[in-house]
Amino acid sequence: MIGTASIVLTPLGRQHVDRTLEWTNDPELARLLNRSRRVTPDEHRAWFDRLAERADARFFAVELPDGRHVGNVWLADINPLHRKAEMRIVIGDRDCGRRGIGTEAIARLCDLAFADLGLQRIYAYVLEINPRAKRAFEKAGFAVEGVLRRDRSTEDGWVDVFLLARLK
């Protein structure tokens, strides 16, 4: 467990599956994350059951000190040769917006990735329609490295994607 006074990162477990599915299928979150379709409970359980087998990803629940599960943060495409990974995050609990929880979760997972996993570079892709996510990454020490112009097709039309990164 990794924690501070305001959040705790804990490995994603069965107790987090239902809320994670709820957030996966939330229409507003799906729009911001560019998810194209709903996920069934069976698909979600199958995904969760395969997590333990994956060496290329590390998933954590973001919890408040009282144990309330408010989001998830994870490393994907962990590349041990190049010592880098992509970071993704969702703060699904609407009561937790604008409190810095996302920024803190990003910073905490960077600390773990650099110290415990030996990574040198963490990067993230953020859609231009998600300025709060971009701001959270920047506040956690990420810098914009580029803009992928008209990179994703969304219900809003074609949107740019920011590539952000933080180095050890």
N, C-alpha and C positions, 0 to 999 in steps of 0.2 A: 504494500500500500504506500502511496506517495501522497503526502497531504500538507496542508497549511491550515491556518485558522479558518479560511473561508471555503476551501474545497478539499476533497480527497479523490485521488485517482485510484481505482481498484480494478483488478482484472475483470473483464466482462464475464458475468456468470449467469446461470439460469434465472436468478432473481431479476435480471435486467432484460430478459427476452421480451416480455409483453410490452413494456414501455418503448423499447427499441422498435418493435413492429408498429406501434402506434405512431411514432415519429416518422418512420419510413413511409407510411402511407398518408401523412398529413399533407394536404394539398399545397399549403404555402411553403412548407419546408421542401417538398418535392420540387416546387418551382425554383427555389433558391439554389438547390443542389443539382438541378437538371435531371431529375429522375423521371423517366417516361411512363412508368406503369406501376400499378399497385402490386404489392407482394402478398401472396396468400399466406395464411398461418403455416401451412405445410412447407412451403418454400422457405419461409423464414426459419423454421425449426431445422430444416435440412442444412441451411447455411450455418446456423449456430453450431450444429453438431460437427461440422467440418472444420471449425476454427482451430481446434486443438491440433489438427494435423498440419496446419500452415506454418511454415518457417518464414514466410515472406510478409507477415503481418503481425501486429500486436495491438489488441483492442482493450480499451479501458472505459469503464463507466466513470462519469463525473458525478460525484455525490457531494451533498452538503454535509457538514459535520453531524447533523442529526440522522444521516443515512438516506435522505431523500435523493433518488436518482433523477438528475436534471438534464443529463446529456451523455454523449459518448465522444471520445477522441481516440484516434488510432493512427498507426503507421502502416502504410501499404507499400507494396513493391520494395521491401527492404532489400537493398543490394549490398551484400557483404564485401564484394570485390571493390566497389567504388565508394563504399561506406556512406551511402545516402538512402533516403526514403522519402516518400510523399506523406504529408500529414493531412488528415481530414478530421473535421469536427462537426458535431451538431449539438446545439443546446436546444433541446426540444421543449423544455418546461417554459411556458410563456411568462411565468412569474419571475423568471431569472434574467430577462432581457435587460440590457443596459446597466448591469451590475459588475461588469468586468470578469465574470466567471469564465467566459470563453477565452479571454486573454490569459487568464491565470492557468487554465487547462492547457493551452498551447505552450506557455512558458514551462510548465511542469513537465510536459511530455518531452520537450526539447532537452531539459536537464537530464531526464532519464536516458534519452536516445544518445546524447553525447557522452555521458559518464558510464552508463552500464552497457550500452550496445556498441560503443566505440564509433558511432557515426560522426561524420565530418560535415554533412550537409543535410538539411531538411528543407523540402520545398512543398509548395501548395499551389493549387490552381483555384482561383476565385472568380466567379462570374461577375461582370460589371453590375448586374442587377442586385448584387449582394454587398453593398458598401459597408454594412456593419461587420461582415466577416473580414473584409479587406482591412478595416481599421483595427480589428482585434489582432490580426496577424502582425500588422505594423507596430502596434503597441507592445507586442511580445518580441520585438527585435527583428522581424522579417523586413526585407527590402524588396521593392518591386524590381524585378530583373528584366521584365519585358511585358509586352501586351500581344496576345495572340488575337489578331483582328478577325472579327466575324467567325470565331472558332466554333461556336455552338449554336445549334438551332433550338430555339425555345418557343413557348407559346407567345412570347413577346417579340418574336422574330429572331434574326441573327444577332448574337451578342458577342462582345469582346470578352476575353478571359485574361486576367492578370496572373502572371507567374511571379510568385514571391518566394524568397528563400532566406534562410538564416544559416550561417556558418558557425562552426564550433569556435 
